[in-house]
């Protein structure tokens, strides 16, 4: 049996306060991707502050193959 879920989040309340939410799986996966992108950007900014010197990939291959 295939049930179609509502696109809107479903909130779970305990004692009148929201405690959980049920999301469509696509929305959940999209949210996870956005969080990962934000974390990646933060890491790039951190690395740029360290002023690391990067070498071309071809140079890396020449020395490590």
PQR file of N, CA, C, O and H, with PARSE charges and radii, in Angstrom:
ATOM      1  N   UNK A   1       0.848  -1.178   0.000 -0.4000 1.5000
ATOM      2  CA  UNK A   1       0.000   0.000   0.000 -0.0000 2.0000
ATOM      3  C   UNK A   1       0.894   1.243   0.000  0.5500 1.7000
ATOM      4  O   UNK A   1       1.793   1.357   0.833 -0.5500 1.4000
ATOM      5  N   UNK A   2       0.658   2.158  -0.911 -0.4000 1.5000
ATOM      6  CA  UNK A   2       1.481   3.356  -1.051 -0.0000 2.0000
ATOM      7  C   UNK A   2       0.681   4.570  -0.604  0.5500 1.7000
ATOM      8  O   UNK A   2      -0.284   4.958  -1.262 -0.5500 1.4000
ATOM      9  H   UNK A   2      -0.072   2.065  -1.588  0.4000 1.0000
ATOM     10  N   UNK A   3       1.080   5.173   0.516 -0.4000 1.5000
ATOM     11  CA  UNK A   3       0.381   6.350   1.037 -0.0000 2.0000
ATOM     12  C   UNK A   3       1.109   7.603   0.593  0.5500 1.7000
ATOM     13  O   UNK A   3       2.338   7.652   0.618 -0.5500 1.4000
ATOM     14  H   UNK A   3       1.864   4.858   1.050  0.4000 1.0000
ATOM     15  N   UNK A   4       0.362   8.610   0.191 -0.4000 1.5000
ATOM     16  CA  UNK A   4       0.946   9.892  -0.173 -0.0000 2.0000
ATOM     17  C   UNK A   4       0.918  10.783   1.062  0.5500 1.7000
ATOM     18  O   UNK A   4      -0.144  11.059   1.620 -0.5500 1.4000
ATOM     19  H   UNK A   4      -0.637   8.570   0.171  0.4000 1.0000
ATOM     20  N   UNK A   5       2.094  11.228   1.480 -0.4000 1.5000
ATOM     21  CA  UNK A   5       2.190  12.080   2.657 -0.0000 2.0000
ATOM     22  C   UNK A   5       1.993  13.535   2.276  0.5500 1.7000
ATOM     23  O   UNK A   5       2.287  13.939   1.151 -0.5500 1.4000
ATOM     24  H   UNK A   5       2.957  11.003   1.027  0.4000 1.0000
ATOM     25  N   UNK A   6       1.509  14.294   3.188 -0.4000 1.5000
ATOM     26  CA  UNK A   6       1.361  15.730   3.002 -0.0000 2.0000
ATOM     27  C   UNK A   6       2.727  16.362   2.818  0.5500 1.7000
ATOM     28  O   UNK A   6       3.699  15.913   3.427 -0.5500 1.4000
ATOM     29  H   UNK A   6       1.270  13.966   4.102  0.4000 1.0000
ATOM     30  N   UNK A   7       2.824  17.390   1.994 -0.4000 1.5000
ATOM     31  CA  UNK A   7       4.075  18.096   1.785 -0.0000 2.0000
ATOM     32  C   UNK A   7       4.400  18.988   2.979  0.5500 1.7000
ATOM     33  O   UNK A   7       5.560  19.356   3.168 -0.5500 1.4000
ATOM     34  H   UNK A   7       2.035  17.754   1.500  0.4000 1.0000
ATOM     35  N   UNK A   8       3.438  19.332   3.762 -0.4000 1.5000
ATOM     36  CA  UNK A   8       3.653  20.202   4.916 -0.0000 2.0000
ATOM     37  C   UNK A   8       4.210  19.395   6.087  0.5500 1.7000
ATOM     38  O   UNK A   8       3.811  18.250   6.300 -0.5500 1.4000
ATOM     39  H   UNK A   8       2.496  19.033   3.608  0.4000 1.0000
ATOM     40  N   UNK A   9       5.131  19.991   6.847 -0.4000 1.5000
ATOM     41  CA  UNK A   9       5.647  19.296   8.038 -0.0000 2.0000
ATOM     42  C   UNK A   9       4.517  19.033   9.040  0.5500 1.7000
ATOM     43  O   UNK A   9       3.591  19.833   9.170 -0.5500 1.4000
ATOM     44  H   UNK A   9       5.455  20.921   6.674  0.4000 1.0000
ATOM     45  N   UNK A  10       4.605  17.928   9.728 -0.4000 1.5000
ATOM     46  CA  UNK A  10       3.640  17.575  10.766 -0.0000 2.0000
ATOM     47  C   UNK A  10       4.337  17.725  12.116  0.5500 1.7000
ATOM     48  O   UNK A  10       5.369  17.098  12.357 -0.5500 1.4000
ATOM     49  H   UNK A  10       5.357  17.278   9.622  0.4000 1.0000
ATOM     50  N   UNK A  11       3.784  18.543  12.982 -0.4000 1.5000
ATOM     51  CA  UNK A  11       4.400  18.815  14.273 -0.0000 2.0000
ATOM     52  C   UNK A  11       3.828  17.895  15.338  0.5500 1.7000
ATOM     53  O   UNK A  11       2.634  17.598  15.344 -0.5500 1.4000
ATOM     54  H   UNK A  11       2.946  19.053  12.786  0.4000 1.0000
ATOM     55  N   UNK A  12       4.690  17.450  16.236 -0.4000 1.5000
ATOM     56  CA  UNK A  12       4.301  16.617  17.372 -0.0000 2.0000
ATOM     57  C   UNK A  12       4.413  17.486  18.625  0.5500 1.7000
ATOM     58  O   UNK A  12       5.443  18.117  18.861 -0.5500 1.4000
ATOM     59  H   UNK A  12       5.660  17.691  16.231  0.4000 1.0000
ATOM     60  N   UNK A  13       3.362  17.513  19.412 -0.4000 1.5000
ATOM     61  CA  UNK A  13       3.325  18.340  20.620 -0.0000 2.0000
ATOM     62  C   UNK A  13       3.228  17.473  21.865  0.5500 1.7000
ATOM     63  O   UNK A  13       2.547  16.447  21.875 -0.5500 1.4000
ATOM     64  H   UNK A  13       2.525  17.000  19.221  0.4000 1.0000
ATOM     65  N   UNK A  14       3.924  17.903  22.916 -0.4000 1.5000
ATOM     66  CA  UNK A  14       3.784  17.305  24.247 -0.0000 2.0000
ATOM     67  C   UNK A  14       3.535  18.443  25.210  0.5500 1.7000
ATOM     68  O   UNK A  14       4.306  19.400  25.275 -0.5500 1.4000
ATOM     69  H   UNK A  14       4.477  18.736  22.908  0.4000 1.0000
ATOM     70  N   UNK A  15       2.477  18.334  25.940 -0.4000 1.5000
ATOM     71  CA  UNK A  15       2.067  19.357  26.912 -0.0000 2.0000
ATOM     72  C   UNK A  15       1.999  20.739  26.250  0.5500 1.7000
ATOM     73  O   UNK A  15       2.385  21.748  26.841 -0.5500 1.4000
ATOM     74  H   UNK A  15       1.850  17.557  25.887  0.4000 1.0000
ATOM     75  N   UNK A  16       1.502  20.758  25.015 -0.4000 1.5000
ATOM     76  CA  UNK A  16       1.288  22.012  24.310 -0.0000 2.0000
ATOM     77  C   UNK A  16       2.526  22.623  23.670  0.5500 1.7000
ATOM     78  O   UNK A  16       2.450  23.703  23.083 -0.5500 1.4000
ATOM     79  H   UNK A  16       1.188  19.938  24.535  0.4000 1.0000
ATOM     80  N   UNK A  17       3.670  21.942  23.775 -0.4000 1.5000
ATOM     81  CA  UNK A  17       4.910  22.474  23.196 -0.0000 2.0000
ATOM     82  C   UNK A  17       5.381  21.563  22.061  0.5500 1.7000
ATOM     83  O   UNK A  17       5.322  20.340  22.185 -0.5500 1.4000
ATOM     84  H   UNK A  17       3.731  21.065  24.252  0.4000 1.0000
ATOM     85  N   UNK A  18       5.849  22.154  20.950 -0.4000 1.5000
ATOM     86  CA  UNK A  18       6.353  21.312  19.861 -0.0000 2.0000
ATOM     87  C   UNK A  18       7.637  20.595  20.286  0.5500 1.7000
ATOM     88  O   UNK A  18       8.566  21.216  20.801 -0.5500 1.4000
ATOM     89  H   UNK A  18       5.897  23.147  20.849  0.4000 1.0000
ATOM     90  N   UNK A  19       7.674  19.268  20.061 -0.4000 1.5000
ATOM     91  CA  UNK A  19       8.843  18.479  20.468 -0.0000 2.0000
ATOM     92  C   UNK A  19       9.479  17.721  19.311  0.5500 1.7000
ATOM     93  O   UNK A  19      10.615  17.262  19.426 -0.5500 1.4000
ATOM     94  H   UNK A  19       6.919  18.763  19.642  0.4000 1.0000
ATOM     95  N   UNK A  20       8.764  17.583  18.201 -0.4000 1.5000
ATOM     96  CA  UNK A  20       9.302  16.850  17.056 -0.0000 2.0000
ATOM     97  C   UNK A  20       8.550  17.280  15.802  0.5500 1.7000
ATOM     98  O   UNK A  20       7.505  17.928  15.863 -0.5500 1.4000
ATOM     99  H   UNK A  20       7.840  17.955  18.108  0.4000 1.0000
ATOM    100  N   UNK A  21       9.121  16.894  14.665 -0.4000 1.5000
ATOM    101  CA  UNK A  21       8.482  17.220  13.396 -0.0000 2.0000
ATOM    102  C   UNK A  21       8.670  16.057  12.432  0.5500 1.7000
ATOM    103  O   UNK A  21       9.717  15.410  12.424 -0.5500 1.4000
ATOM    104  H   UNK A  21       9.969  16.368  14.616  0.4000 1.0000
ATOM    105  N   UNK A  22       7.662  15.799  11.631 -0.4000 1.5000
ATOM    106  CA  UNK A  22       7.728  14.774  10.594 -0.0000 2.0000
ATOM    107  C   UNK A  22       7.796  15.495   9.257  0.5500 1.7000
ATOM    108  O   UNK A  22       6.912  16.282   8.917 -0.5500 1.4000
ATOM    109  H   UNK A  22       6.812  16.325  11.638  0.4000 1.0000
ATOM    110  N   UNK A  23       8.869  15.215   8.492 -0.4000 1.5000
ATOM    111  CA  UNK A  23       9.084  15.853   7.201 -0.0000 2.0000
ATOM    112  C   UNK A  23       8.975  14.846   6.072  0.5500 1.7000
ATOM    113  O   UNK A  23       9.212  13.653   6.262 -0.5500 1.4000
ATOM    114  H   UNK A  23       9.587  14.576   8.768  0.4000 1.0000
ATOM    115  N   UNK A  24       8.622  15.329   4.916 -0.4000 1.5000
ATOM    116  CA  UNK A  24       8.702  14.539   3.704 -0.0000 2.0000
ATOM    117  C   UNK A  24      10.169  14.173   3.510  0.5500 1.7000
ATOM    118  O   UNK A  24      11.036  15.012   3.755 -0.5500 1.4000
ATOM    119  H   UNK A  24       8.430  16.299   4.762  0.4000 1.0000
ATOM    120  N   UNK A  25      10.476  12.962   3.084 -0.4000 1.5000
ATOM    121  CA  UNK A  25      11.864  12.501   2.977 -0.0000 2.0000
ATOM    122  C   UNK A  25      12.676  13.379   2.039  0.5500 1.7000
ATOM    123  O   UNK A  25      13.857  13.618   2.294 -0.5500 1.4000
ATOM    124  H   UNK A  25       9.772  12.280   2.885  0.4000 1.0000
ATOM    125  N   UNK A  26      12.082  13.858   0.977 -0.4000 1.5000
ATOM    126  CA  UNK A  26      12.810  14.740   0.052 -0.0000 2.0000
ATOM    127  C   UNK A  26      13.193  16.048   0.739  0.5500 1.7000
ATOM    128  O   UNK A  26      14.305  16.546   0.567 -0.5500 1.4000
ATOM    129  H   UNK A  26      11.123  13.664   0.771  0.4000 1.0000
ATOM    130  N   UNK A  27      12.270  16.596   1.514 -0.4000 1.5000
ATOM    131  CA  UNK A  27      12.565  17.829   2.253 -0.0000 2.0000
ATOM    132  C   UNK A  27      13.680  17.593   3.268  0.5500 1.7000
ATOM    133  O   UNK A  27      14.561  18.436   3.439 -0.5500 1.4000
ATOM    134  H   UNK A  27      11.366  16.191   1.654  0.4000 1.0000
ATOM    135  N   UNK A  28      13.638  16.455   3.932 -0.4000 1.5000
ATOM    136  CA  UNK A  28      14.663  16.097   4.920 -0.0000 2.0000
ATOM    137  C   UNK A  28      16.032  15.989   4.259  0.5500 1.7000
ATOM    138  O   UNK A  28      17.011  16.533   4.771 -0.5500 1.4000
ATOM    139  H   UNK A  28      12.922  15.770   3.793  0.4000 1.0000
ATOM    140  N   UNK A  29      16.110  15.290   3.123 -0.4000 1.5000
ATOM    141  CA  UNK A  29      17.381  15.129   2.419 -0.0000 2.0000
ATOM    142  C   UNK A  29      17.914  16.473   1.920  0.5500 1.7000
ATOM    143  O   UNK A  29      19.118  16.725   1.970 -0.5500 1.4000
ATOM    144  H   UNK A  29      15.314  14.848   2.707  0.4000 1.0000
ATOM    145  N   UNK A  30      17.020  17.327   1.444 -0.4000 1.5000
ATOM    146  CA  UNK A  30      17.423  18.661   0.995 -0.0000 2.0000
ATOM    147  C   UNK A  30      17.978  19.474   2.164  0.5500 1.7000
ATOM    148  O   UNK A  30      18.970  20.187   2.017 -0.5500 1.4000
ATOM    149  H   UNK A  30      16.042  17.123   1.404  0.4000 1.0000
ATOM    150  N   UNK A  31      17.339  19.363   3.309 -0.4000 1.5000
ATOM    151  CA  UNK A  31      17.803  20.054   4.507 -0.0000 2.0000
ATOM    152  C   UNK A  31      19.194  19.572   4.917  0.5500 1.7000
ATOM    153  O   UNK A  31      20.051  20.381   5.273 -0.5500 1.4000
ATOM    154  H   UNK A  31      16.533  18.783   3.428  0.4000 1.0000
ATOM    155  N   UNK A  32      19.419  18.265   4.869 -0.4000 1.5000
ATOM    156  CA  UNK A  32      20.738  17.715   5.185 -0.0000 2.0000
ATOM    157  C   UNK A  32      21.806  18.234   4.225  0.5500 1.7000
ATOM    158  O   UNK A  32      22.911  18.574   4.648 -0.5500 1.4000
ATOM    159  H   UNK A  32      18.723  17.608   4.580  0.4000 1.0000
ATOM    160  N   UNK A  33      21.478  18.296   2.933 -0.4000 1.5000
ATOM    161  CA  UNK A  33      22.427  18.814   1.941 -0.0000 2.0000
ATOM    162  C   UNK A  33      22.790  20.266   2.230  0.5500 1.7000
ATOM    163  O   UNK A  33      23.954  20.652   2.122 -0.5500 1.4000
ATOM    164  H   UNK A  33      20.581  18.019   2.590  0.4000 1.0000
ATOM    165  N   UNK A  34      21.793  21.071   2.597 -0.4000 1.5000
ATOM    166  CA  UNK A  34      22.059  22.477   2.908 -0.0000 2.0000
ATOM    167  C   UNK A  34      22.968  22.604   4.133  0.5500 1.7000
ATOM    168  O   UNK A  34      23.868  23.444   4.160 -0.5500 1.4000
ATOM    169  H   UNK A  34      20.848  20.758   2.685  0.4000 1.0000
ATOM    170  N   UNK A  35      22.731  21.780   5.129 -0.4000 1.5000
ATOM    171  CA  UNK A  35      23.578  21.796   6.330 -0.0000 2.0000
ATOM    172  C   UNK A  35      25.009  21.419   5.968  0.5500 1.7000
ATOM    173  O   UNK A  35      25.955  22.051   6.439 -0.5500 1.4000
ATOM    174  H   UNK A  35      22.000  21.098   5.108  0.4000 1.0000
ATOM    175  N   UNK A  36      25.174  20.398   5.137 -0.4000 1.5000
ATOM    176  CA  UNK A  36      26.516  19.988   4.715 -0.0000 2.0000
ATOM    177  C   UNK A  36      27.207  21.101   3.932  0.5500 1.7000
ATOM    178  O   UNK A  36      28.402  21.338   4.112 -0.5500 1.4000
ATOM    179  H   UNK A  36      24.406  19.885   4.754  0.4000 1.0000
ATOM    180  N   UNK A  37      26.457  21.786   3.062 -0.4000 1.5000
ATOM    181  CA  UNK A  37      27.030  22.897   2.295 -0.0000 2.0000
ATOM    182  C   UNK A  37      27.513  24.010   3.223  0.5500 1.7000
ATOM    183  O   UNK A  37      28.590  24.571   3.022 -0.5500 1.4000
ATOM    184  H   UNK A  37      25.486  21.593   2.916  0.4000 1.0000
ATOM    185  N   UNK A  38      26.718  24.322   4.228 -0.4000 1.5000
ATOM    186  CA  UNK A  38      27.091  25.369   5.189 -0.0000 2.0000
ATOM    187  C   UNK A  38      28.355  24.959   5.945  0.5500 1.7000
ATOM    188  O   UNK A  38      29.254  25.776   6.148 -0.5500 1.4000
ATOM    189  H   UNK A  38      25.843  23.867   4.391  0.4000 1.0000
ATOM    190  N   UNK A  39      28.420  23.694   6.359 -0.4000 1.5000
ATOM    191  CA  UNK A  39      29.606  23.214   7.064 -0.0000 2.0000
ATOM    192  C   UNK A  39      30.839  23.269   6.161  0.5500 1.7000
ATOM    193  O   UNK A  39      31.926  23.636   6.608 -0.5500 1.4000
ATOM    194  H   UNK A  39      27.690  23.031   6.194  0.4000 1.0000
ATOM    195  N   UNK A  40      30.667  22.905   4.899 -0.4000 1.5000
ATOM    196  CA  UNK A  40      31.791  22.954   3.950 -0.0000 2.0000
ATOM    197  C   UNK A  40      32.282  24.385   3.773  0.5500 1.7000
ATOM    198  O   UNK A  40      33.490  24.623   3.751 -0.5500 1.4000
ATOM    199  H   UNK A  40      29.784  22.607   4.536  0.4000 1.0000
ATOM    200  N   UNK A  41      31.367  25.338   3.648 -0.4000 1.5000
ATOM    201  CA  UNK A  41      31.756  26.736   3.490 -0.0000 2.0000
ATOM    202  C   UNK A  41      32.501  27.259   4.713  0.5500 1.7000
ATOM    203  O   UNK A  41      33.476  28.000   4.585 -0.5500 1.4000
ATOM    204  H   UNK A  41      30.386  25.145   3.666  0.4000 1.0000
ATOM    205  N   UNK A  42      32.039  26.872   5.895 -0.4000 1.5000
ATOM    206  CA  UNK A  42      32.730  27.278   7.122 -0.0000 2.0000
ATOM    207  C   UNK A  42      34.151  26.721   7.152  0.5500 1.7000
ATOM    208  O   UNK A  42      35.089  27.416   7.543 -0.5500 1.4000
ATOM    209  H   UNK A  42      31.247  26.270   5.999  0.4000 1.0000
ATOM    210  N   UNK A  43      34.303  25.466   6.736 -0.4000 1.5000
ATOM    211  CA  UNK A  43      35.623  24.848   6.716 -0.0000 2.0000
ATOM    212  C   UNK A  43      36.527  25.540   5.698  0.5500 1.7000
ATOM    213  O   UNK A  43      37.705  25.761   5.980 -0.5500 1.4000
ATOM    214  H   UNK A  43      33.541  24.902   6.418  0.4000 1.0000
ATOM    215  N   UNK A  44      36.008  25.885   4.533 -0.4000 1.5000
ATOM    216  CA  UNK A  44      36.805  26.608   3.532 -0.0000 2.0000
ATOM    217  C   UNK A  44      37.258  27.964   4.052  0.5500 1.7000
ATOM    218  O   UNK A  44      38.406  28.358   3.847 -0.5500 1.4000
ATOM    219  H   UNK A  44      35.051  25.706   4.304  0.4000 1.0000
ATOM    220  N   UNK A  45      36.368  28.676   4.719 -0.4000 1.5000
ATOM    221  CA  UNK A  45      36.735  29.971   5.294 -0.0000 2.0000
ATOM    222  C   UNK A  45      37.840  29.804   6.336  0.5500 1.7000
ATOM    223  O   UNK A  45      38.768  30.611   6.401 -0.5500 1.4000
ATOM    224  H   UNK A  45      35.435  28.357   4.886  0.4000 1.0000
ATOM    225  N   UNK A  46      37.733  28.755   7.149 -0.4000 1.5000
ATOM    226  CA  UNK A  46      38.743  28.488   8.171 -0.0000 2.0000
ATOM    227  C   UNK A  46      40.096  28.203   7.515  0.5500 1.7000
ATOM    228  O   UNK A  46      41.130  28.700   7.961 -0.5500 1.4000
ATOM    229  H   UNK A  46      36.979  28.100   7.096  0.4000 1.0000
ATOM    230  N   UNK A  47      40.075  27.407   6.461 -0.4000 1.5000
ATOM    231  CA  UNK A  47      41.320  27.082   5.770 -0.0000 2.0000
ATOM    232  C   UNK A  47      41.929  28.305   5.090  0.5500 1.7000
ATOM    233  O   UNK A  47      43.151  28.456   5.073 -0.5500 1.4000
ATOM    234  H   UNK A  47      39.235  27.003   6.098  0.4000 1.0000
ATOM    235  N   UNK A  48      41.106  29.167   4.537 -0.4000 1.5000
ATOM    236  CA  UNK A  48      41.613  30.371   3.883 -0.0000 2.0000
ATOM    237  C   UNK A  48      42.307  31.287   4.888  0.5500 1.7000
ATOM    238  O   UNK A  48      43.291  31.947   4.552 -0.5500 1.4000
ATOM    239  H   UNK A  48      40.114  29.045   4.551  0.4000 1.0000
ATOM    240  N   UNK A  49      41.801  31.328   6.109 -0.4000 1.5000
ATOM    241  CA  UNK A  49      42.422  32.160   7.147 -0.0000 2.0000
ATOM    242  C   UNK A  49      43.819  31.657   7.500  0.5500 1.7000
ATOM    243  O   UNK A  49      44.677  32.436   7.916 -0.5500 1.4000
ATOM    244  H   UNK A  49      41.002  30.792   6.382  0.4000 1.0000
ATOM    245  N   UNK A  50      44.041  30.373   7.335 -0.4000 1.5000
ATOM    246  CA  UNK A  50      45.354  29.792   7.646 -0.0000 2.0000
ATOM    247  C   UNK A  50      46.353  30.062   6.529  0.5500 1.7000
ATOM    248  O   UNK A  50      47.543  29.789   6.688 -0.5500 1.4000
ATOM    249  H   UNK A  50      43.344  29.741   6.997  0.4000 1.0000
ATOM    250  N   UNK A  51      45.895  30.588   5.417 -0.4000 1.5000
ATOM    251  CA  UNK A  51      46.735  30.926   4.262 -0.0000 2.0000
ATOM    252  C   UNK A  51      47.617  29.755   3.837  0.5500 1.7000
ATOM    253  O   UNK A  51      48.831  29.887   3.686 -0.5500 1.4000
ATOM    254  H   UNK A  51      44.928  30.810   5.287  0.4000 1.0000
ATOM    255  N   UNK A  52      46.979  28.627   3.652 -0.4000 1.5000
ATOM    256  CA  UNK A  52      47.695  27.444   3.186 -0.0000 2.0000
ATOM    257  C   UNK A  52      48.045  27.608   1.714  0.5500 1.7000
ATOM    258  O   UNK A  52      47.317  28.235   0.945 -0.5500 1.4000
ATOM    259  H   UNK A  52      45.993  28.520   3.775  0.4000 1.0000
ATOM    260  N   UNK A  53      49.164  27.034   1.351 -0.4000 1.5000
ATOM    261  CA  UNK A  53      49.570  27.065  -0.059 -0.0000 2.0000
ATOM    262  C   UNK A  53      49.123  25.759  -0.706  0.5500 1.7000
ATOM    263  O   UNK A  53      49.445  24.666  -0.239 -0.5500 1.4000
ATOM    264  H   UNK A  53      49.756  26.524   1.975  0.4000 1.0000
ATOM    265  N   UNK A  54      48.376  25.907  -1.790 -0.4000 1.5000
ATOM    266  CA  UNK A  54      47.903  24.743  -2.520 -0.0000 2.0000
ATOM    267  C   UNK A  54      48.710  24.596  -3.798  0.5500 1.7000
ATOM    268  O   UNK A  54      49.155  25.579  -4.391 -0.5500 1.4000
ATOM    269  H   UNK A  54      48.115  26.794  -2.169  0.4000 1.0000
ATOM    270  N   UNK A  55      48.889  23.350  -4.209 -0.4000 1.5000
ATOM    271  CA  UNK A  55      49.600  23.108  -5.457 -0.0000 2.0000
ATOM    272  C   UNK A  55      48.621  22.492  -6.461  0.5500 1.7000
ATOM    273  O   UNK A  55      47.621  21.891  -6.070 -0.5500 1.4000
ATOM    274  H   UNK A  55      48.528  22.552  -3.728  0.4000 1.0000
ATOM    275  N   UNK A  56      48.908  22.642  -7.730 -0.4000 1.5000
ATOM    276  CA  UNK A  56      48.024  22.067  -8.749 -0.0000 2.0000
ATOM    277  C   UNK A  56      47.931  20.547  -8.602  0.5500 1.7000
ATOM    278  O   UNK A  56      48.885  19.895  -8.176 -0.5500 1.4000
ATOM    279  H   UNK A  56      49.720  23.131  -8.048  0.4000 1.0000
ATOM    280  N   UNK A  57      46.807  20.012  -8.948 -0.4000 1.5000
ATOM    281  CA  UNK A  57      46.562  18.585  -8.836 -0.0000 2.0000
ATOM    282  C   UNK A  57      47.566  17.791  -9.662  0.5500 1.7000
ATOM    283  O   UNK A  57      48.027  16.733  -9.232 -0.5500 1.4000
ATOM    284  H   UNK A  57      46.032  20.542  -9.293  0.4000 1.0000
ATOM    285  N   UNK A  58      47.905  18.293 -10.842 -0.4000 1.5000
ATOM    286  CA  UNK A  58      48.869  17.609 -11.700 -0.0000 2.0000
ATOM    287  C   UNK A  58      50.221  17.474 -11.006  0.5500 1.7000
ATOM    288  O   UNK A  58      50.877  16.438 -11.116 -0.5500 1.4000
ATOM    289  H   UNK A  58      47.530  19.152 -11.191  0.4000 1.0000
ATOM    290  N   UNK A  59      50.630  18.505 -10.303 -0.4000 1.5000
ATOM    291  CA  UNK A  59      51.896  18.457  -9.561 -0.0000 2.0000
ATOM    292  C   UNK A  59      51.840  17.409  -8.461  0.5500 1.7000
ATOM    293  O   UNK A  59      52.800  16.668  -8.247 -0.5500 1.4000
ATOM    294  H   UNK A  59      50.097  19.346 -10.214  0.4000 1.0000
ATOM    295  N   UNK A  60      50.723  17.353  -7.776 -0.4000 1.5000
ATOM    296  CA  UNK A  60      50.523  16.343  -6.734 -0.0000 2.0000
ATOM    297  C   UNK A  60      50.665  14.943  -7.323  0.5500 1.7000
ATOM    298  O   UNK A  60      51.334  14.085  -6.747 -0.5500 1.4000
ATOM    299  H   UNK A  60      49.943  17.955  -7.950  0.4000 1.0000
ATOM    300  N   UNK A  61      50.032  14.720  -8.474 -0.4000 1.5000
ATOM    301  CA  UNK A  61      50.093  13.409  -9.094 -0.0000 2.0000
ATOM    302  C   UNK A  61      51.523  13.019  -9.489  0.5500 1.7000
ATOM    303  O   UNK A  61      51.928  11.867  -9.334 -0.5500 1.4000
ATOM    304  H   UNK A  61      49.489  15.418  -8.941  0.4000 1.0000
ATOM    305  N   UNK A  62      52.264  13.976  -9.990 -0.4000 1.5000
ATOM    306  CA  UNK A  62      53.636  13.701 -10.404 -0.0000 2.0000
ATOM    307  C   UNK A  62      54.489  13.224  -9.228  0.5500 1.7000
ATOM    308  O   UNK A  62      55.325  12.334  -9.385 -0.5500 1.4000
ATOM    309  H   UNK A  62      51.936  14.912 -10.116  0.4000 1.0000
ATOM    310  N   UNK A  63      54.280  13.810  -8.068 -0.4000 1.5000
ATOM    311  CA  UNK A  63      55.094  13.493  -6.897 -0.0000 2.0000
ATOM    312  C   UNK A  63      54.576  12.281  -6.111  0.5500 1.7000
ATOM    313  O   UNK A  63      55.320  11.688  -5.330 -0.5500 1.4000
ATOM    314  H   UNK A  63      53.601  14.533  -7.940  0.4000 1.0000
ATOM    315  N   UNK A  64      53.315  11.912  -6.313 -0.4000 1.5000
ATOM    316  CA  UNK A  64      52.720  10.869  -5.473 -0.0000 2.0000
ATOM    317  C   UNK A  64      52.260   9.633  -6.241  0.5500 1.7000
ATOM    318  O   UNK A  64      51.597   8.768  -5.668 -0.5500 1.4000
ATOM    319  H   UNK A  64      52.711  12.393  -6.947  0.4000 1.0000
ATOM    320  N   UNK A  65      52.587   9.537  -7.488 -0.4000 1.5000
ATOM    321  CA  UNK A  65      52.155   8.344  -8.256 -0.0000 2.0000
ATOM    322  C   UNK A  65      53.309   7.417  -8.475  0.5500 1.7000
ATOM    323  O   UNK A  65      53.147   6.366  -9.096 -0.5500 1.4000
ATOM    324  H   UNK A  65      53.125  10.240  -7.953  0.4000 1.0000
TER
END
